[in-house]
Amino acid sequence: MPAIPVHARIETHINDDEVKALAKLTEYLVRGFYEPGQSLFLTAAAGDAVVSGHMLTAACAVHAAAMRTLRERNLTL
């Protein structure tokens, strides 16, 4: 775990429009992992399933932090 949580970094360094865009992007990436015919992480990982799993975990963490930031700023997608 990083010394400064992902949420704190997003909250501090990203403006409202960027947080909305980040939340949409990470939602797309995570959703794409589970939809048939799309293997965005597997493609990016050059077929390495372990690395693909780490990518999914990281994307989920960033998405959760972005969504928390949206809630705290009273923003919607």
Protein Blocks (a to p, Z undefined) as FASTA:
>chain_A
ZZbdfklmmmmmpcfklmmmmmmmmmmmmmmmmpghiafklmmnnopaklmmmmmmmmmm
mmmmmmmmmmmnopaZZ
